[in-house]
Amino acid sequence: MRTLTQIIAVSAMNLRALPSRLNPALVSVIGIAGVVLILVALLSISEGFRRTLELSGSDRVAIVLRGSTTEELTSSFSQEQVQIIEQAPGIARDVHGPLVSAELYTTVDQPKRSTGTAANAPFRGIEAPGPRTRTHFQLVAGRMFTTGRYEVIVGHSAAQTLSGLDVGSVVKWGNNEWRIVGEFTDGGSVSESEIWTDVRMLQSAYSRGDTYQTVRALLTSAASFKPFKERLTTDPRLSVNVLTEREFYAAQSALLSTLIRGAGTVLGLLMGVGAVFGALNTMYSAVAVRSTEIATLRALGFGGVPVAASVIIEALLLGLIGGGLGAAIAYLAFDGMQTSTMNYQSFTQVSFAFSVTPALIITGTSYALLLALIGGLFPAIHAARRPIVTGLRQG
């Protein structure tokens, strides 16, 4: 109890004297804030990309790919194989038949609004049930494309980040001109980064015959996925990989998320070294300024532990202020900011929003406290071990 009382007393004295050491304290706070700002901003890219793909995932939608691949660009199905898939159990139906969409996927060059540089825009051919296999699909402008015509609808994110995709515009991709007749949303999912048309028109325009790359099926329930998968994977006429939509998009986000988190961690560590040196300099300066005061306290009976603890508490307070400041700036500057990046697993442009989540703020603040603890530990030990006579002589 005596030690705790001394810690509180000495810490209170330190904090009251903090304004007299404002400049070195600000250096430490700003350094830590900069580290947290960069770290949280980078990790918010990964989080935003992951959340965008996760929004696309439903356990009631099955995605069928050829062989063991998880990539649409390396998958291929014939019309006969699609018909076999349509006969599997567990598929939802309406008056027109099974809610299955055999789809074709390619890319087209379209300039970005921000830079004018070309980007690989995902161009997808879908069948009539295609929108029904997207949970939150909704036309927000124009109309649906007409089967048998060179017409397209564009996702909201694609229209926002790529130029020339306004409803009513005509664009030329390949040897054909395509009229943009509508714009759609899908609850912020990755589908909003895509451009859709009639799959048979896409097959014709790009000489793909009657081949498809992906088969999407809306199931009667999430529980229907297991028998659906078992039927297809045991059918000797097929060699397929069957995933829920959630599993598919989780695999899509893995590579980029890992790269960004790795880069953010490395950069955070490198910048953290500089922040630690800043904190060390600040706390050593604080100990030097207060050397006579510390020696006097020791002479009056205060132990070394309370003195060391007071230095660490001051360092942690500066770290908390710096971490909170950096996280707040990251949130205000980046949260919800719309951007786009290359999905290196499909080599297409994906639009998403930075996402500064509470978990990232906690991570950044915790890292700030760790840096402050390291920066305050050695000055604290120095203050506690310094001979009393040496401090009094300096006075």
VOGU-3710 file (C-alpha; in Angstrom, 3 decimals, decimal comma):
1> mrtltqiiav> 0,000/0,000/0,000  2,885/2,353/0,810  4,479/1,695/-2,580  1,198/2,344/-4,384  0,718/5,605/-2,492  4,215/6,699/-3,448  3,609/5,798/-7,115  0,464/7,933/-7,166  2,201/10,859/-5,453  5,278/10,855/-7,699
11> samnlralps> 3,231/10,330/-10,873  1,001/13,274/-9,962  4,081/15,489/-9,514  5,436/14,359/-12,890  2,211/15,102/-14,723  1,858/18,542/-13,122  5,348/19,386/-14,353  4,647/18,077/-17,876  3,813/21,535/-19,368  7,365/22,645/-18,567
21> rlnpalvsvi> 8,639/19,839/-20,824  6,057/20,419/-23,548  8,365/20,503/-26,589  10,084/17,114/-26,093  6,734/15,629/-25,068  5,143/16,852/-28,311  7,966/15,295/-30,319  7,210/11,928/-28,739  3,437/12,288/-29,171  3,702/13,351/-32,821
31> giagvvlilv> 6,162/10,545/-33,614  3,893/7,884/-32,134  0,819/9,448/-33,774  2,537/9,249/-37,171  3,318/5,567/-36,709  -0,250/4,754/-35,689  -1,688/6,837/-38,536  0,313/4,982/-41,180  -0,281/1,570/-39,604  -4,052/1,997/-39,240
41> allsisegfr> -4,381/3,545/-42,722  -2,588/0,615/-44,359  -4,497/-2,006/-42,412  -7,781/-0,247/-43,255  -7,064/-0,967/-46,931  -6,845/-4,687/-46,207  -9,910/-4,545/-43,956  -11,958/-2,613/-46,522  -11,013/-5,026/-49,306  -11,828/-8,023/-47,108
51> rtlelsgsdr> -15,156/-6,582/-45,981  -16,156/-5,819/-49,583  -15,557/-9,416/-50,604  -17,210/-10,768/-47,459  -20,341/-8,753/-48,251  -20,485/-10,738/-51,471  -20,634/-14,036/-49,661  -23,755/-16,070/-48,967  -23,966/-19,639/-47,704  -27,102/-20,108/-49,789
61> vaivlrgstt> -25,314/-19,457/-53,098  -23,057/-22,164/-54,539  -20,274/-21,478/-57,015  -19,093/-24,327/-59,209  -15,646/-24,192/-60,861  -13,813/-26,677/-63,026  -11,337/-29,105/-61,416  -9,629/-27,938/-58,219  -9,283/-24,296/-59,199  -10,605/-21,375/-57,172
71> eeltssfsqe> -10,160/-18,907/-60,061  -12,792/-18,174/-62,685  -10,231/-17,362/-65,373  -8,841/-20,920/-65,285  -12,229/-22,650/-65,190  -14,266/-23,926/-68,159  -17,596/-25,728/-68,709  -19,480/-26,899/-71,767  -23,230/-26,500/-72,217  -23,719/-30,215/-71,492
81> qvqiieqapg> -21,859/-29,944/-68,194  -23,941/-26,936/-67,169  -27,092/-28,978/-67,798  -25,777/-31,736/-65,518  -25,140/-29,191/-62,759  -28,672/-27,794/-63,145  -30,089/-31,236/-62,300  -28,361/-31,441/-58,905  -30,570/-31,510/-55,782  -31,113/-28,486/-53,565
91> iardvhgplv> -31,371/-25,816/-56,277  -34,127/-23,243/-55,870  -36,578/-22,946/-58,768  -39,163/-20,545/-60,125  -41,732/-20,839/-62,923  -38,945/-20,615/-65,519  -36,810/-23,379/-64,058  -33,716/-23,732/-61,819  -32,155/-20,501/-60,516  -28,789/-21,208/-62,073
101> saelyttvdq> -26,597/-18,775/-63,990  -23,810/-20,106/-66,214  -21,401/-17,210/-66,574  -18,433/-16,050/-68,606  -15,789/-13,711/-67,244  -13,257/-11,517/-69,008  -11,724/-8,068/-68,658  -11,874/-4,859/-70,661  -9,701/-1,741/-70,520  -11,407/1,315/-69,126
111> pkrstgtaan> -9,702/4,498/-67,843  -9,902/5,489/-64,190  -11,696/8,722/-63,338  -8,933/9,837/-60,970  -5,848/9,286/-63,139  -7,028/8,457/-66,647  -4,830/5,347/-66,666  -6,280/2,127/-68,033  -7,688/-0,409/-65,592  -8,824/-3,999/-66,078
121> apfrgieapg> -12,581/-3,795/-65,570  -14,354/-7,129/-64,897  -16,784/-7,859/-67,732  -19,232/-10,663/-66,923  -21,785/-12,443/-69,037  -24,740/-13,752/-67,037  -27,933/-15,668/-67,709  -31,414/-14,427/-66,814  -31,363/-15,888/-63,256  -27,985/-14,201/-62,581
131> prtrthfqlv> -29,333/-11,233/-60,579  -31,417/-13,649/-58,451  -28,176/-15,320/-57,314  -26,934/-11,995/-55,890  -28,523/-11,338/-52,522  -28,819/-7,553/-52,649  -29,042/-6,840/-56,399  -31,020/-3,714/-57,245  -31,210/-1,549/-60,361  -30,764/2,090/-59,329
141> agrmfttgry> -30,739/3,728/-62,763  -31,903/2,836/-66,261  -33,094/-0,690/-67,042  -31,917/-4,268/-67,365  -30,036/-5,184/-70,527  -32,048/-6,886/-73,274  -31,099/-10,454/-74,170  -29,578/-10,701/-77,637  -28,337/-7,096/-77,762  -24,964/-5,492/-77,136
151> evivghsaaq> -26,189/-3,852/-73,961  -24,639/-3,763/-70,485  -25,430/-2,680/-66,945  -22,624/-1,410/-64,711  -22,046/-1,742/-60,988  -22,245/1,422/-58,909  -18,590/1,232/-57,793  -17,394/0,710/-61,376  -19,403/3,729/-62,520  -17,898/5,828/-59,710
161> tlsgldvgsv> -14,236/4,868/-60,205  -14,056/4,347/-63,996  -14,832/6,991/-66,594  -17,174/6,620/-69,563  -19,618/4,271/-67,824  -22,572/6,614/-67,405  -26,023/5,298/-68,305  -26,720/6,118/-71,959  -23,066/6,072/-72,999  -21,692/3,822/-75,711
171> vkwgnnewri> -18,290/2,174/-75,304  -16,248/0,049/-77,671  -14,715/-3,143/-76,364  -13,201/-5,562/-78,837  -14,872/-5,197/-82,203  -18,258/-4,246/-80,817  -19,981/-1,201/-79,422  -21,864/-1,698/-76,176  -24,606/0,568/-74,894  -24,813/1,179/-71,134
181> vgeftdggsv> -28,503/0,915/-70,242  -28,484/0,602/-66,446  -26,611/0,877/-63,163  -26,991/-1,489/-60,217  -25,986/-1,922/-56,608  -25,469/-5,107/-54,632  -25,158/-4,033/-51,017  -21,567/-2,827/-51,470  -20,330/-6,240/-52,632  -17,624/-6,953/-55,183
191> seseiwtdvr> -20,313/-7,300/-57,872  -20,574/-3,508/-57,880  -17,105/-3,397/-59,468  -18,323/-5,412/-62,468  -20,023/-4,816/-65,821  -22,738/-7,298/-66,859  -24,228/-8,359/-70,162  -26,047/-11,293/-71,724  -23,673/-14,264/-71,562  -24,442/-15,332/-75,142
201> mlqsaysrgd> -23,564/-11,898/-76,473  -20,256/-12,064/-74,617  -19,586/-15,539/-76,021  -20,254/-14,247/-79,514  -18,220/-11,045/-79,129  -15,144/-12,872/-77,839  -15,499/-16,092/-79,886  -15,991/-18,341/-76,859  -18,428/-20,744/-78,499  -20,790/-22,286/-75,946
211> tyqtvrallt> -18,257/-22,359/-73,090  -18,704/-20,923/-69,620  -16,353/-20,437/-66,681  -18,565/-20,369/-63,605  -21,921/-21,774/-62,618  -23,778/-19,993/-59,820  -26,741/-21,656/-58,168  -29,211/-20,278/-55,654  -30,001/-23,086/-53,204  -33,238/-23,654/-51,341
221> saasfkpfke> -31,354/-23,173/-48,054  -27,808/-23,147/-46,668  -28,364/-26,757/-45,547  -28,848/-27,768/-49,183  -25,213/-27,044/-49,980  -23,872/-30,355/-48,643  -26,052/-32,697/-50,769  -25,592/-30,362/-53,759  -21,814/-30,582/-53,427  -21,816/-34,340/-52,820
231> rlttdprlsv> -23,861/-35,011/-55,963  -21,571/-32,941/-58,195  -18,225/-34,051/-56,760  -19,164/-37,736/-57,028  -20,593/-37,499/-60,562  -18,079/-39,244/-62,911  -19,095/-36,906/-65,756  -17,748/-33,895/-63,901  -14,523/-32,725/-62,287  -15,548/-29,750/-60,191
241> nvlterefya> -14,747/-27,645/-57,162  -17,914/-26,589/-55,340  -17,759/-23,680/-52,898  -20,215/-21,522/-51,082  -20,087/-17,936/-52,261  -18,622/-16,998/-48,870  -15,785/-19,518/-49,251  -15,100/-18,385/-52,809  -14,688/-14,715/-51,935  -12,670/-15,504/-48,815
251> aqsallstli> -10,169/-17,258/-51,090  -10,223/-14,271/-53,449  -9,291/-11,825/-50,685  -6,567/-13,923/-49,066  -3,576/-12,927/-51,229  -4,075/-9,169/-51,298  -5,026/-9,011/-47,618  -1,886/-10,933/-46,694  0,320/-8,666/-48,834  -1,129/-5,455/-47,397
261> rgagtvlgll> -1,042/-6,668/-43,808  2,543/-7,833/-44,283  3,583/-4,483/-45,745  1,742/-2,605/-42,999  3,370/-4,668/-40,279  6,889/-4,224/-41,693  6,422/-0,480/-42,177  4,917/-0,156/-38,717  7,893/-1,944/-37,167  10,407/0,222/-39,039
271> mgvgavfgal> 8,637/3,439/-38,117  8,168/2,128/-34,597  11,947/2,011/-34,129  12,088/5,744/-34,803  9,188/6,387/-32,442  10,900/4,393/-29,682  14,055/6,512/-30,028  11,874/9,620/-29,825  10,241/8,329/-26,667  13,630/7,394/-25,203
281> ntmysavavr> 14,958/10,882/-25,856  11,850/12,462/-24,300  11,933/10,361/-21,166  15,703/10,622/-20,665  15,302/14,402/-20,942  12,502/14,288/-18,384  14,667/12,280/-15,980  17,627/14,650/-16,479  15,484/17,743/-15,817  14,041/16,172/-12,685
291> steiatlral> 17,260/14,584/-11,413  17,443/16,807/-8,286  13,730/16,315/-7,599  14,066/12,547/-7,929  17,120/12,483/-5,652  15,287/14,580/-3,052  12,338/12,199/-3,117  14,662/9,250/-2,720  16,368/10,963/0,229  12,951/11,491/1,831
301> gfggvpvaas> 12,277/7,769/1,695  10,613/7,231/-1,677  11,689/3,928/-3,192  13,157/3,256/-6,613  10,057/1,373/-7,767  7,686/4,362/-7,413  10,175/6,581/-9,274  10,526/4,069/-12,109  6,786/3,515/-12,247  6,143/7,262/-12,477
311> viiealllgl> 8,423/7,531/-15,519  6,692/4,611/-17,220  3,250/6,043/-16,436  4,247/9,354/-18,025  5,564/7,538/-21,111  2,351/5,499/-21,382  0,247/8,647/-21,107  2,183/10,250/-23,962  1,824/7,012/-25,956  -1,919/6,925/-25,316
321> iggglgaaia> -2,304/10,523/-26,469  -0,190/9,868/-29,560  -1,993/6,614/-30,363  -5,412/8,179/-29,918  -4,430/11,149/-32,074  -3,069/8,966/-34,869  -6,103/6,671/-34,820  -8,500/9,633/-34,818  -6,783/11,219/-37,824  -6,817/7,874/-39,653
331> ylafdgmqts> -10,534/7,487/-38,988  -11,458/11,010/-40,054  -9,211/10,977/-43,134  -9,671/7,451/-44,467  -12,765/5,678/-43,133  -15,245/5,242/-45,980  -12,914/6,729/-48,593  -13,644/5,050/-51,936  -10,736/3,641/-53,909  -9,873/0,708/-56,152
341> tmnyqsftqv> -7,051/-1,751/-56,449  -5,969/-4,762/-58,441  -7,201/-8,130/-57,250  -4,054/-10,135/-57,994  -5,967/-13,408/-58,051  -8,302/-12,339/-60,858  -6,169/-9,481/-62,312  -9,143/-7,137/-62,314  -9,927/-3,817/-60,708  -11,967/-4,032/-57,504
351> sfafsvtpal> -13,531/-0,947/-55,939  -13,866/-0,758/-52,173  -13,879/1,689/-49,270  -11,223/2,059/-46,573  -12,559/0,604/-43,328  -11,132/1,914/-40,045  -12,811/-0,491/-37,631  -12,806/-0,372/-33,809  -10,489/-3,399/-33,868  -7,941/-1,459/-35,956
361> iitgtsyall> -8,158/1,535/-33,617  -7,515/-0,764/-30,660  -4,605/-2,377/-32,519  -3,043/0,993/-33,333  -3,477/2,340/-29,793  -2,081/-0,866/-28,291  0,955/-0,590/-30,544  1,412/3,035/-29,409  1,367/1,935/-25,766  3,917/-0,794/-26,519
371> laligglfpa> 6,247/1,723/-28,171  5,816/4,085/-25,226  6,497/1,296/-22,730  9,727/0,358/-24,511  10,715/4,019/-24,768  10,068/4,649/-21,081  11,506/1,446/-19,625  15,225/2,231/-19,801  14,892/5,846/-18,587  12,749/4,500/-15,724
381> ihaarrpivt> 15,431/2,008/-14,713  18,065/4,741/-14,996  16,028/7,054/-12,744  15,513/4,350/-10,133  19,163/3,279/-9,998  20,794/6,694/-10,108  22,727/7,414/-6,884  21,004/9,926/-4,614  24,225/11,864/-4,003  24,762/12,395/-7,746
391> glrqg> 21,295/13,900/-8,157  21,660/16,181/-5,151  25,036/17,469/-6,319  23,503/18,469/-9,688  21,056/20,616/-7,769
//
